[in-house]
Amino acid sequence: MKKVLKVLVIFSLFLMLFVACSEEAVKPNIEKPTIEWVSIPAGTFMMGSPKSEVGRGHDEIQHQVTLSAFKISKYEITFEQYDMFCEATGREKPDDAGWGRGKRPVINVSWHDATAFAEWLGCRLPTEAEWEYACRAGTSTTFNTGDNITTSQANYSSSKTMAVGSFAPNKWGLYDMHGNVWEWCSDWYGYYSSGSNPTGAASGSYRVFRGGSWCNIVRYCRSAYRSYNTPDYRNNNIGFRLVLSE
């Protein structure tokens, strides 16, 4: 009787293993979104704004920063891309405010949401220094378009988001670095530090986002403007883009 019971136990274990392997074999391949990357050259630039800049904030102290080369997404991450992540992971899809999904930038995502998406793709959020360097694209003016920008060049002071890439790119081929949606950065908000490849404060209560958005006045869209909130904060004017180290 004991031998029969032992055989039945072994058979049951083999059967469970077979079923598990079979389920794994028929599991469909998870489709991941394609990201268009722009290579950003290594370089040194002045981060922050001069005291003479109109709309300057007290926390925009100019300092020299040196960065290694990296890649950054050409566009803000879209609903189309983020929804694929949600479908693959069972994560709840963020609300689109009734404006539509598809090629519009994803909104209502927290810093944690953005970081999870980045890790799913083997990427990361840009550091604050990387973001400003990429936004400026070699310029030292208030905006990457010069000391002025208009609503024909960026989506700000408007009523909702627009499809990514609706305006001309900056000199390095990046779209919507001013306006449309704020973009989460990896850094904790804190005092700036000079040097090579800074990553911000070691700890803090708030994470940085940059670039201004569809609902902001123009001063908040400046290349040097800094904003921040708690990592779990979500709003219909905050999204993100991604970075790959080289």
N, C-alpha and C positions, 0 to 999 in steps of 0.2 A: 504493500500500500504506500509506504514511504517513497519507494522508487517511482511509482506512478505519479505521486504528488510532485516529486522533484522534476520529473519530465514535463509535467504540465506547467510548472513555474518557469522552467527554461524556455519552453515553447511560447509562453505568454510574453516573456521578455523579448524574444526574437521577433514576435509579431508586432509588438509596440515599436521596436526599432525600425522594422520594415515600413510601417505606416508613417513614422516620422520622416524617414528618408524619402518616401514617396511624395509626401506633402511638400517637402523642400524642393524636390525635383520639378514639380509642376508649378511652383510659385513663379509668377511672372516676373520678368526683369523690371526693376524699378527705373522708370525713365526720369532722368534729371535734366534740368534746363540748361541750355547753352548760354554761356556768358561771353559777350564780346569784350575783349581786353585791349587796353591801350598801354604800351610800354612807356614808362616814365623814366627819363635818364637820371642818373645820380647827379647831385649838385648841391650847391650851397645858396641859401637865399635869406633875406631878411623877413622874418616872420613877425606878424603884428602890424601896427599902423603908426605913422608919424603923428606927433602931437598936433600937427596942423590939419589932419584929416577931419572933414566934416562928419559928425555923428560918431566920432571915436569913443570907445568905452574905456574905462579906467584899467581894465584887465588886458589891454591889447599892447602891452609894452613891447617895443621892437627889440629883437635879439636875433643873432645869427644862428642858423641851423644848417647842418649838413646831413643829407640823406643818401642812402644807398638806392640803387635802381629798384623799381618795383612795377607791378602791373596793377591797373585800376580799371574797374568796369566802365565802359564807354557811356553807359546809361545808368540811371537809377534803376534799382530792381523793380520789376513790374509785378502787377497782380498775376499775370499769366505765369511768371516764373515762381512766385511765392506760393501760388495755389497748388503747383505740382508738388512742392515740399509738404504742404498740408495733406494732400491726398496720399502721399507716400508714407507719412508718419502718423496719420490720424489726428494731427493737430487741427484745432478749430480755425477756420478761415476768418480773416479779419473783415470787418464791415467796410464796404466801399462808399459809404455816405450817399448812396444812390446815384453816383456819378458814372458807374460802370467799371469794369475790371480790365481784362486784356492788357493793352499797352500803357495804361495809366500806371503811375508809380504806386506801389503798394503803400498803404497808409494804415494807421491804427496798429502799428507794431512797436513793441517795446524794445529796449536795448537787448534784453534777454532773447526776444523773438529773433531779432536781427542776427545776434551772435549764434543762435542755434541753426539758422539757415546757412550762415557762413561755414560753420563747422560741418554741416551736412555735405557741403560741396568741397570741403578741404581748403577753405579760404579763411579770410578774417575781415574784420572791419578796418578801415584805415585809421592810423593814428591821426591825431589832430594836425600834427606837422605835415604828414603826408597829404592830408586833405587840402590844407591851404596851399602847399607847394603845387599840387596838381591843379587846383582852382586858378592860381595866379598864372601858371603856364609861362613863366619868365617875366611877368609884368610886376611892377611895384606900385601901380595905381590903385585907386579905391576899388575898382572892379576890374575884371580881366578884359573889359571892353574899353577901359580908360577911366577917367575920373567921374564919368557919368554913364548911366545905363537907362534904357527906356523900356516900356512895355512891349515894344516890337522886338526886343532882344532877350527878354526873360519874362517868366510868369510870376508876377507879384502884384499886389494891390488888385486882385481879381476875385472871382467868386468860387473857383474850384480848381482842381488839378487839371493838367493837360497831358496828353499822351507824351511819353518821353521822346526827346529829339524833335520837339516842335519848333525849336529855335536853332540858330546857327551855333556850332560848337566853339569852344575856345581854341587858342592856337595849337594846343596839343590834341585836339580832336575829341574833347570831352563835352558832353551835353548837360545842360541844366545844372551847372555848378552854382548858378545864382537863381534862386527862386524855385518854384514848383513844389518841392517838399524839402524840409530840413533833413539833414542826413546824419545819422548816428555815427560817432567816432568811437574808437576803443577806449580812449582816455577817461580817467576820472578828472573832473574839473578841479583845477588848482592853479598855482603859480607856474608860469612858464619856466623852462630850463633850457639853456643853450647847450650846444654840443652836437654830437652825432646821433642820429636816429632816436630822438627823445620819445618816450612813451607816456609822458604825463606823470601825475602824482601817483605815489605808491598805493594810496588808498583814498577813500572819500565817500561822500554821500550821493554825489551827482555825476552822471555821465554827460559828455559833451555832444552837442549836435551843431551842425554848421550849414551855412548857405542861404538861410531865409526860405520863405515859402510863398505859396499862392496868395495867402491872406495878409502878408506882412507889407509894411511900407518899405521903401527902398533902402533905408539906412541899415535895416537888419539883414540885407542881402549882400553887404560888403564882404570882400574877400577875407578881411580880418575879424569880422564880427563873431563873437562867441556866445553860444547859448547852452543851457544845460537843464537837466531835470533828473528825477530819480530813475534808476534803471528799469523800473516796471511801468513807467509812464507811457501812455498811448494817446495819440491824437490824430485827427484827420489831416494834419499838415506835416507829419513826420514819417520819413521812410529811411532809406539807406542805399549805399552802393558798396561794392566789395573790393578787396585788394588781395593780390598774390605776391608773396615775396619772391625775389629773383635770386 
